C-alpha cells in the first residue's frame, strides 16, 4: 500500500532523514520506534505532505505522493493523527468532526459521524462541548475520530498515548487494534515500545534519521539491542 524509497528530508540546511526506505502492506499494522529526535514525526509529516522531501520517492497505492498538497493526500486515503492532537479548541466536538470530514460528501457526513460515535460513545454525549474543555483522553479520542471522518485507507498515528494515564492508553491501543482488524491499515509512531511491539505486525527502528533495523515485532522484542536501548532490560 505504502512504499518509501531512499527518502531524504531537510529543515533548511539541516538534514533530518537520510535514505529512509520502508513499506506498509494493505491491512498491516506497522510501527516505527526510536528515541526522541530520531525523525519519526518528520517521517509521518512528510508522508502526509506537510513537509517536502529533498530526495526519494513516496508511493501510495502505486501513485506518487511527492509534491502533492496535504488535502489531496487525504483524498487519496491517508490520514495523520498528529502528536499533541492539534484540535480546534474553540470548536465543538461535532464541528471538529465536520472539519475532518471535509472530503466526504454532505450526504455522507451524518452517517460517517454516527459510525464514529459507535466507536466513541462519549463523543456523542460531548458533541456540543468545546474541544478544549475535554479531558486528555477524550481529546485524543476526538483527534482519532476527526482523522477517521475522511474514510482513510491508511491511518498514521503520532504518539497517541502521550500524556495519557495507563488505563486510557490501554483502551486506546485496543481501539487501534480493532480499527486494524476491521480493515484500516495502521502506521504507528509510539513511545511505549513494549506495548507497541506486542500489538504491531512489523516494526522499523529509526535512529538519528536513519533506518537501522526492521523485522517482525516478536523478533524485535527478543533482540538484545532493542531490549537494552528501548525496554530497559
C-alpha angles and dihedrals in degrees: 000000000000124000125179120187128191095332120189121185129185137187099212106304094343115095114215104172126038125197094326117181130176142146135214118196124211113283092008126137106218127177133200115207132182144121124292110285094024092122100257096132091043089056093053092046090051092052089049092052096246090117125034118228119234091213141357136053136276116197125185118186087342095307124112114244097187110119096011117128116244096255092057090049089053089051089054090058107268120125128181123204099202128220111267089020098256093219125175094254098192093050124082124253090258093048090052089053090051089053089054092049098054090118092053121088118255090245091058100043098088093043090050091049090050090051088052093049090056088062095039110031091171090064090059088056091046098040094120095041122104111256093231091061094059123102119257092260093048091049091054090049089052092049090054092043091051089052091050093054091079090061095240125200090199120038116194118194124193114204095323095175094053110135095359127128115254093251092052090046091054091051089049093052090050090052092050090050090051092051089051092048089054094056108275114128112228131210108182133189109190140164094212095081098174094051092042094053090049094058105030122086096218136359142201125211115220117194125176091342096310132100104239102170143011136177149112111326093237090055092049091050088059095044111115095217093050092047092053098041102040110013100042092231 
